[in-house]
Each structure stands twice: as C-alpha cells, then as structure tokens.
Amino acid sequence: MATMVDVARSAGVSVATVSHVLNDTRPVLPDTRQAVLTAIEELGYTPNTLARSLVTSRTRSIGLAVSAISNPYFTEILQGVEAGALEHGYSLLIADPHDDPEHERKVVQLLHERRVDGMIVAPSADPDALVAYLGRHSVPTVFLDRVVEAPSADAPPFDQVCAENVEPTAQLVTHLAGLGHRRIGLVAGLPGLSTTRERITGYRYGLAAAGLPYDERLLAHGDSESAAAERATAKLLSLAAPPTALVTANNAMTIGALRALRERGLAVPGDLALCCFDDFAWADLFEPRLTAIAQPSRDIGAHALRLLLDRLAAPDRPAQVLRLPCAFVHRTSCGCPDQPEQPDQPEQSQKGNIS
C-alpha cells in the first residue's frame, strides 16, 4: 500500500507539501499541487482519514439531519448537498429527525458526538432545544428549507437557505381566481413550520389581490404528509359550500388530496381545479398534468453546503439568509388548455443578514 512518503518521492516534493495539498493547510503552487494529485492517482494512495483528523482537528465529515428523506423534494436537496460535499472532499452522515423536536435534538447530538465538522439541518416546528444545543456547543450549522428565528438578540447566528414561499403561493391563488374561482381552499402544512406560515400568508395575499375574502373554513391543515392531507381535503369537501379550487402546500399533501378526490369520484379539473406547491418528477404523468410551483431543491442543498464551508473557513463572519426563487409550471390540473412547459427560473435572490 502506497504511503505519503511514496507520493512525495513520486511527485518530487516534501512530505510536508503532500500534507498541505491533502489538508488545505497552506497554499501550494498549482503545478506542484497537480504533481501531488497525479502521484496520488497513479499510486492509488488512500489518505488515513483518522490520522489526518488528529492533526487537523477536522474529520472532513458533515452531518445532515433532514426529515422524510424519501420525499423527492428532500432527496433532491440531499443530492445537492452530496455533490458539493464530494467535490470538496467531505463525507456525509445522514439522520432523519422525523420532524419530532426531541428526536431531532437526539440525532443532532449523536452527529455532534461523531465529531462532524458542521451540520446542515431542516429544523422541526419547535426547534428551541435544537437551537440551544447547537449554540451551547458552537456547532457550525446551516438551516435549510425552514427559517428559524433567533430566540434572543445575543443568540448565535445561523446561516439559512430556503425557497421563496409567499409570492409563489399567492401566484397559484391569483391564477385560480383569474379562471373564475371564488372559493379557493388551501391544504396547509404542519403548524409551526415557517414554510406553513409563509404559504398561508401567500394564500391570504393571493385572495386579497384577487378581491376575495379570507374564509377560515376553506383552510385545513394536512400536516405536511399524505394521510393527514387526505383527511383535510375530505373536511373541505364536506362543507356546505365546498371549494371549487384547491391549493396543496407540498407534494405529499397533493397525493393525499388526490386520494380524497378519487374516493368521492370527483374529477380534476372538471369537478375541482387543483394547483400544488412542489413540483415532482411524475407531476406531468398524472391526467390531468399538475400545475405546480417548482422549488430549486438541488440548489438549496448546494447553497447550504457552500454556506457551511464558508462558515468553517470564517467562523466569525456575519450570518446569511438566502431566499431562492421558485418557478410556476403551468399544466392542466387548473383547468387551462395544455401547453408546452416553459418554467421561468429567475436568478437567485439573497436577502440580508440575520443575527
């Protein structure tokens, strides 16, 4: 098995230079760096990660705590994180907090005990224990998908990255209103999540923009998952004056809503128009094809990884919150004629610092 000495001899450099290339502990001239990398490749040298971590106090590993990893949205986020981590020589340790605050704190503690260099977390609806633990132990952390408000002015800063939620949800509502709908329902997510609050806000903005009153009876919580959304949709359909159009606030809840409609023999869009937040791979395979808001999920993961690496390189820099734009994907479930998909993907937006 090749050693660092063998690599140094083959590249014509010192062992210290090889170490600097492997650990990024000092700038190395590009030609010298390439010679070392070529020698590593030719000799099949595998660095001793454990030994390196003892020298650098870094494990080159990142903890990723994301609920519902099987959800296509979070799977794509994971792919965005993983691609960036691999490019920069980091491995991932992945845990599912199950959107449960106590379990969330436990899995984050387990990741921390495994000496990850930093964490990327999609926080639960009640992240106080999580935030307290991360702050107490000064763990470099990026929150993604859901925004966490600082509990106090002296709380440690956390970088955050998520999609825009308010304007895209309002866009779905105004689109349905423009088609003549006056009773537009919302199947909202789990109470307490920032995504739920923001999409409800967008729903109300959309109603106001269309000159429609807000009726609390037309809003039901599907708790961000399929079975609860099926029950929530059934509740809306049982109203004396049920909605004629429906917005579902994530992909899992869209499936639940469709099940509830099927159980009642209702057709989309003939009996009820449907638009959903979250596009997913098979949304255009349904009949009718689903009009949806597409989130930049892989970009969310990639930006979260970049923010974490920036934090590791400069621990004292101001915290950032990034908001990435979504795309309106116009299909036929809203009752419009079919048309070629031309999602508009605007450039990333970035909003302020948080403290």
C-alpha positions in Angstrom: 0.0 0.0 0.0 1.4 3.4 -1.0 2.4 5.8 1.7 2.7 9.6 1.9 6.4 9.2 1.5 5.9 7.3 -1.8 3.7 10.1 -3.0 6.3 12.7 -2.1 9.0 10.8 -3.8 7.0 10.3 -7.0 5.9 14.0 -7.1 9.4 15.3 -6.3 8.2 17.2 -3.3 8.5 17.0 0.5 6.1 15.0 2.7 5.0 18.3 4.2 3.9 19.6 0.8 1.9 16.4 0.3 0.3 17.0 3.7 -0.6 20.6 2.7 -2.2 19.5 -0.5 -4.3 16.9 1.3 -5.3 19.0 4.2 -5.5 22.5 2.6 -3.4 23.8 5.4 -1.2 26.1 3.3 -1.3 27.4 -0.3 0.6 25.3 -2.8 1.6 26.3 -6.3 -0.8 25.0 -8.9 1.8 22.9 -10.8 3.1 21.4 -7.5 -0.4 20.6 -6.4 -1.2 18.9 -9.7 2.0 16.8 -9.4 1.0 15.6 -6.0 -2.6 14.8 -7.2 -1.2 12.9 -10.2 1.1 10.9 -7.9 -1.8 10.1 -5.6 -3.9 8.9 -8.6 -1.1 6.8 -10.1 0.0 5.2 -6.8 -3.6 4.6 -5.6 -2.7 6.3 -2.4 -5.6 6.5 0.2 -5.1 9.1 3.0 -5.5 7.9 6.6 -8.6 10.0 7.5 -8.4 9.2 11.2 -4.7 10.2 11.4 -5.4 13.4 9.4 -8.3 14.3 11.7 -6.0 14.0 14.7 -3.6 16.5 13.1 -6.2 19.0 11.8 -9.0 18.6 14.4 -11.2 18.1 11.3 -13.0 14.9 10.3 -13.9 16.1 6.8 -17.5 15.0 7.6 -20.8 16.8 7.6 -23.9 15.9 9.5 -27.2 16.2 7.5 -30.4 16.0 9.5 -33.4 16.1 7.2 -36.9 14.5 7.8 -38.7 12.5 5.2 -35.6 11.7 3.2 -37.8 9.5 1.0 -39.7 12.6 -0.1 -38.5 13.5 -3.6 -38.0 17.2 -2.6 -35.7 16.3 0.3 -34.0 13.6 -1.8 -33.0 16.3 -4.4 -31.8 18.6 -1.6 -29.6 15.7 -0.3 -28.2 15.3 -3.9 -27.3 18.9 -4.0 -25.5 18.7 -0.6 -23.8 15.4 -1.5 -22.5 16.7 -4.9 -20.8 19.7 -3.2 -19.5 17.7 -0.3 -17.9 15.2 -2.6 -16.3 17.9 -4.7 -14.7 19.4 -1.6 -13.6 16.1 -0.1 -16.3 15.8 2.6 -18.4 12.7 3.6 -22.0 12.9 4.8 -23.5 11.4 7.9 -27.3 11.4 7.5 -30.1 11.2 10.1 -33.9 11.6 9.9 -35.3 13.7 12.8 -38.9 12.7 11.8 -40.0 16.3 12.4 -40.0 15.5 16.2 -38.3 18.1 18.4 -37.0 15.6 21.0 -35.8 13.1 18.4 -34.3 16.0 16.4 -32.2 17.0 19.4 -31.0 13.5 20.0 -29.9 12.8 16.4 -28.1 16.1 16.2 -26.3 15.3 19.5 -25.3 11.9 18.0 -23.9 13.5 14.9 -22.1 16.0 17.0 -20.6 13.2 19.1 -19.2 11.7 15.9 -17.2 14.9 15.5 -18.7 16.2 12.3 -17.1 19.5 11.2 -20.6 21.1 10.8 -24.2 20.4 10.3 -27.0 21.1 7.8 -30.4 20.7 9.4 -34.0 21.1 8.2 -35.5 22.2 11.6 -38.7 20.9 13.1 -41.7 23.1 14.0 -40.3 23.5 17.6 -36.6 23.9 17.2 -35.8 25.6 20.6 -34.0 22.6 22.0 -32.1 22.1 18.8 -31.0 25.8 18.6 -30.0 25.7 22.3 -27.8 22.6 21.8 -26.1 23.9 18.7 -25.5 27.3 20.3 -24.2 25.9 23.5 -21.7 23.7 21.7 -20.8 26.3 19.0 -21.6 23.8 16.2 -21.2 25.4 12.7 -24.7 24.9 11.3 -26.8 25.9 8.3 -30.6 25.6 8.4 -32.4 24.8 5.2 -35.9 24.8 3.9 -37.4 26.2 7.1 -36.4 29.5 8.7 -35.6 29.7 12.4 -36.0 33.0 14.2 -33.2 33.9 16.7 -34.7 33.3 20.2 -32.8 36.3 21.5 -30.6 39.2 20.4 -27.5 37.5 21.8 -28.2 34.1 20.3 -25.5 32.7 18.0 -26.0 33.3 14.3 -27.0 30.6 11.9 -26.8 30.6 8.1 -30.1 29.7 6.4 -31.2 28.9 2.9 -34.7 28.2 1.7 -37.1 28.9 -1.2 -39.4 31.9 -1.5 -42.8 30.8 -0.2 -45.2 33.8 0.0 -45.2 35.1 -3.6 -45.3 31.7 -5.3 -48.3 30.6 -3.2 -50.1 33.9 -4.0 -49.4 33.3 -7.6 -51.2 29.9 -7.5 -54.2 31.6 -5.8 -54.4 34.5 -8.3 -54.1 32.1 -11.2 -57.1 30.1 -10.0 -59.0 33.4 -9.2 -58.3 34.5 -12.8 -60.0 31.4 -14.0 -63.2 32.5 -12.2 -62.9 30.6 -8.9 -64.3 32.4 -5.9 -64.0 29.6 -3.3 -60.4 28.5 -3.2 -59.3 26.2 -0.5 -55.8 25.5 1.0 -54.4 22.3 2.4 -51.7 23.7 4.6 -48.7 22.1 6.1 -47.7 21.2 9.7 -48.5 24.1 12.1 -45.3 25.7 13.5 -43.2 25.3 10.4 -42.0 28.5 8.7 -43.0 27.1 5.3 -46.5 26.6 6.6 -46.8 30.1 8.0 -45.4 31.7 4.8 -47.6 29.7 2.4 -50.7 30.6 4.4 -49.6 34.2 4.2 -49.2 33.8 0.5 -52.6 32.2 0.2 -54.2 35.2 2.0 -52.2 37.7 -0.1 -53.4 36.0 -3.2 -57.0 36.1 -2.1 -56.7 39.8 -1.2 -55.0 40.6 -4.6 -58.0 38.9 -6.3 -60.5 40.8 -4.2 -61.7 37.6 -2.4 -62.4 37.4 1.3 -60.5 35.1 3.5 -62.7 32.3 4.9 -61.0 30.3 7.6 -63.3 27.3 6.8 -61.5 26.9 3.5 -58.1 26.3 5.2 -57.3 22.9 6.6 -54.0 21.5 7.8 -52.7 18.4 6.1 -49.6 18.4 8.5 -47.2 18.1 5.5 -48.0 14.4 4.9 -50.3 12.4 2.7 -52.7 10.7 5.2 -53.5 13.9 7.1 -53.9 15.8 3.8 -56.4 13.2 2.7 -58.5 13.9 5.8 -58.1 17.6 5.5 -59.3 17.5 1.9 -62.3 15.4 2.9 -63.1 18.0 5.5 -63.1 20.8 2.9 -65.2 18.7 0.5 -67.8 18.1 3.2 -68.5 21.8 3.7 -72.0 23.0 2.8 -70.3 25.2 0.2 -67.1 23.3 -0.7 -64.2 24.9 -2.6 -64.2 24.8 -6.4 -60.4 25.0 -6.5 -57.7 23.8 -4.2 -54.1 24.6 -3.5 -52.0 21.9 -1.8 -48.9 23.2 0.1 -46.4 20.3 -0.6 -46.0 17.3 -2.8 -47.0 14.7 -0.2 -50.2 16.6 0.6 -51.0 16.7 -3.1 -51.1 12.9 -3.2 -53.4 12.8 -0.2 -55.7 15.4 -1.8 -55.9 13.3 -5.0 -56.8 10.2 -2.9 -59.6 12.1 -1.2 -61.0 13.3 -4.6 -60.8 9.8 -6.0 -62.7 8.4 -3.0 -65.6 10.8 -3.8 -65.5 10.2 -7.5 -64.5 13.8 -8.2 -62.5 14.7 -11.3 -59.8 17.3 -11.7 -60.3 19.8 -13.1 -63.9 19.1 -14.1 -65.2 19.0 -10.5 -62.4 20.8 -8.8 -59.3 22.7 -10.0 -56.0 21.8 -8.4 -52.7 23.6 -8.1 -49.8 22.4 -5.9 -46.7 23.8 -4.2 -43.8 21.4 -5.0 -43.3 20.0 -8.5 -42.0 16.4 -8.7 -40.8 14.0 -11.3 -44.2 12.4 -12.1 -46.4 15.5 -11.8 -46.7 15.7 -15.6 -47.6 12.0 -15.8 -50.9 12.5 -14.0 -54.0 13.1 -16.0 -54.6 16.0 -15.9 -51.0 17.1 -15.6 -50.4 19.0 -12.3 -49.9 22.8 -12.3 -47.2 23.4 -9.7 -44.6 25.6 -8.1 -41.2 24.1 -8.6 -38.7 24.7 -5.9 -34.9 24.8 -6.7 -34.3 21.9 -4.4 -30.8 20.9 -5.6 -29.8 24.5 -5.5 -31.0 24.7 -1.9 -28.8 21.8 -1.0 -25.8 23.2 -2.9 -26.1 26.6 -1.4 -26.4 25.1 2.1 -23.2 23.2 1.6 -21.4 26.3 0.3 -22.6 28.4 3.3 -21.4 25.8 5.7 -17.9 25.6 4.1 -17.8 29.4 4.2 -18.7 29.3 7.9 -15.9 26.7 8.6 -13.4 28.9 6.8 -14.6 32.1 8.5 -16.3 31.3 11.8 -16.9 34.9 12.8 -18.4 36.2 9.5 -22.0 37.6 9.6 -24.7 35.1 9.2 -26.6 35.0 5.9 -30.1 34.0 4.9 -30.6 33.1 1.2 -34.0 33.0 -0.4 -34.1 31.2 -3.7 -36.8 31.9 -6.3 -39.3 29.3 -7.5 -40.8 28.6 -10.9 -44.5 28.5 -11.9 -45.0 25.3 -14.0 -48.3 25.7 -15.9 -50.0 22.4 -16.8 -53.7 21.4 -17.0 -55.0 20.5 -13.5 -56.1 24.1 -13.0 -58.5 23.8 -16.0 -56.3 25.6 -18.6 -55.5 24.1 -22.0 -52.4 22.1 -22.3 -49.3 24.0 -23.3 -45.5 23.3 -23.6 -43.7 23.6 -20.2 -41.5 26.7 -20.1 -40.7 27.2 -16.4 -39.2 30.6 -15.7 -36.1 30.1 -13.4 -35.1 33.6 -12.3 -31.7 34.3 -10.8 -31.1 33.6 -7.1 -32.1 36.3 -4.7 -30.3 37.0 -1.5 -31.8 38.8 1.5 -29.9 40.4 4.3 -28.0 39.1 7.3 -29.6 37.7 10.4 -28.2 37.9 13.9 
